[in-house]
Amino acid sequence: MKYRRATGHPLEHPEVVINLWAYTGEDGTILRLAGKAYVMQGSDAEKLALLRQLAATDFLSAPWHKVPSNFTMQHMVFGEMQDVAQASMIRDPYCHRNLFGPLIESLAQSIPEQVRSVEGEYQPFRLDVPQEPLCVSTLVMQIEDGSLVPMVSGWA
């Protein structure tokens, strides 16, 4: 078997970026969340374009997380519901930070430690999630017929 020649791609300023998903029913109630961290390089526009492309399918391989327990809402039929949010909250930066904050912290902890050799000495290192990570938030509509429809923001 012959292999094509491999070329090096030195990393220049790798950055942890994140895709976030909020699963919502047709009534706009968010019942669960998901997220995935990636390491990318390039311009913010290039990273956002790739995140949006991945957002359309990668929710299918991201583990679910609960909506934080401090989120409650009044439902006309069920009364007060805990651990749920409204889809409209995604656009509010304060609500977004509170809704996805615990999930982002969990994703930051899941980034594996790496090791590199510096002047013959092995040094462990871990990439950190930036204070305000570049991310794309996507609503995944759960349609009554069983289909899941990602509503990816920012696509032309």
N, C-alpha and C positions, 0 to 999 in steps of 0.2 A: 504494500500500500504506500503510495506516495503522498506526502504532505506538501501543501503549498507553503511557501516561505512565510514565516511569521514576521510581523513588524512590531516594533516597540511603540507603546503609547505612554510616554512618561506622564505621570499625574502632575498637573499644575493647578493648585488650589482646589482640591476636591472638597465638595460641600455636601452635607447631609440635607436632603430635601424630603418633603413628605406629601403623600396623597392621603386625604381624609375622606371618608364616606359616611353619610348619615342615611340610614334606611328609613323611609317614610311610607306610610300608607297613602291612599288617595285623599284622605282627609287632612294630610299634612302633619300627622303625629309621628315624631321620631321615636322609635322603640329600641334601636340599637345603633352602634357606631362601629367603624372599622378604620384601620389606618395601616400604612406601610411606609417605611423609611427606605430611601435610596441614597446612593452616593453618586453625584454627577459633577461634571465640570463643564465650563463654557459660560456663555453669557446668561443672564437671567431669562432673557427671551427664549433661548435654546432650551434651558432647563424647564421652563413653564410649558413649552410646546411638547416636550417629551412627557412631562407629568400628565398633561391633558390627554395625550394619546394613551398612556397607560391607565388612566382613570376609567376609561371606557370598558376595561376588561379585568384589571387586577383586583377589583373588589371581590371577584370570585375566588381568589386565593388568599384573602386577608382574613385573619380570625376576628370574630365579633367581640365587642366590648359593650358593657352596659352603659346606658346614659347615667351620668353622675346622679347620686341620690338627692342632691339639693335641687334638682329640676322636678317641678310638679306642675300640673295644669288641671283646670276644671273641665270635666267632660259632661256634656248634657245628659248622657245616659248613665255613665259609670261613676259620676261624681268626681272626687279628687283622685287623680292618678299620679303616682310617684314614679320616678325614674323614666320620665318621658319628657320630650321637648317639642316645640313647634318648629316646623321647617323654616318659618320666617326668621327665626333667631340666628340662622346661619349668616345672614347679611350683617348683623350687628356685631362689631368687633369685640365688644365686652362680652356678649353672650357666647360668641364663637370661642373666645379664649377660655371661658369657664366650662363650656360644653366639651371641648376637645383637649383642654389642658391636661387632665389625668392620663388620657390616651397618649398624648405627645410625650409625657414623662415616661410612660411605659415603653414607648418606642425608643426613646433615648437610652434607656437601660438595656434594651435588647441588642444594641449595636455591639458586635463582638470585639473583643480586644484583639489586636493584631500584633505582630512582632516584626522588627526590621533590624538589619545589621548596620551599625554605624561604626566605622573604623574597627571592624572586627568584633565589636561587642553587640550582643543582642539586646534590643530595647523594646519593651512592650509599649504600645500606644493605642489609643482609642479615639476615633473621631467624635467630636461633640456636636450636638444639635445646637445650631445658633440660637441666640436669645429670641429672635423673631424669624423662625425658619421660613424659607420659601415653600409654600404649599398650595395645593389645589384642593378645594373642598367640593365634593360632588354629592348631590342628592340621588339616592337610588330609590326610584319609585317601585313599590311593590304593588303590582296591578292585581286585581281580583282574579284574573285568569291564570295567575301563577308566574307571569313574566316579571322580570326585573329590568328596569329601564334606567340606566345611569343618565342623569341630567348634568353633563359636564359643562361647567361655566367657561366663558371666554373663547369659545370657538366661533369663528366667523361663519 
